[in-house]
């Protein structure tokens, strides 16, 4: 029984999803407040449909991000995920999207745009 359990747990650790680094197209954040969406491909078995995601800035500030599965592998894991962010001017990159093993209980930082 112990060997069987070890074999069943091995694929989970082998296919753990790595964080993804995101860069703004053109190297700069939008000049005005805008909604931004993008997609991320994942290796087979690395991300499950209920995997929570964390988006952080280069300085470690957590940002609110919406996440949803877009396509699935035959094993039911996520092949592509979609993401959306309310970007504000000056939101410097790079940003890091990290799949989490458990839901992140700490609230994300709310960034407020106060005008030009």
Buried (B, 14 or more C-beta within 10 A) or exposed (E): EEEEEEEEEEEEEEBEBEEBEBEBEEEEBBEEEEEBEBEBEBBEBBBBEEBEBBBBBEEEEBBEBEBEBEEEBEEEBBBBBBBBBBBBBEBEBEBBBBBEEEEEEEEBEEBEEEEE
